[in-house]
Amino acid sequence: MLRKNAGPEVIRITGARQGLTEDVRGRQRRYVISMSVRTVSVVLAAVLWNVERHVAIVALVLGVLLPYIAVVIANAGRENATSLPTTFVAMPMQPALGAGPVSGTAEAGDAAGASGRVPPPQGPS
């Protein structure tokens, strides 16, 4: 089925996802920040171990759990922005042409053979 306007689909620029390079850069930035927080928490646990043991234990637990959380966040898939409109503009569908009304059967015709068919031969009686 061919359309009259068989041009390319229209794509809205506001609905496009961010580029892959920007996505990878953002993931790397989040990973480096979380690993920096982990390093600070492990150093804090070592410094505070003899001074404030409860804070040191919390910092040590944070230092142990943060790598797992950082990897999960860094490996998260590309998110679709739900606040942006859809990327594609829907083309209006044109109705297909339907078959015309049937006025009779193919066997119909007058007695003189106006239907375009040759009558069977009559034998001698």
C-alpha positions, 0 to 999 in steps of 0.5 A: 500500500503506497501513501501519497506522502511517502517521505521520511518519518518526522522525528522530534529533536526534543524527544531524542535521547542523549548521546552515547558519549554523554551517557558514558561520561555521566556513568563514569562521573557517578562511579568516580564520585561514589568511589571517592566517597568510599575512599574517604569512608575507609580512611575515616574508619581507620582514623576514628577506630580508637576515638569513636568506634560506632562512627568508624563501624558505620564508615567501614560498612559504608566503605564495604557496601559502596562498591556494589552500589557504585557498580550497579549505578554505573551499569544501569541502562540508558534511561528514557526521559519520561517527561519528554514527548514521544520521538515520532510524530504519528502520520495520519492513516488514510483509509484503504480503498474498499471493494465496490458493491457487487450487483450480481453473480458472475453467472447472471446475464440475459438469455442471449448470452450478454454475460460474455459466456458461450452457452453449451451446445444443444444436441439433436433431439 
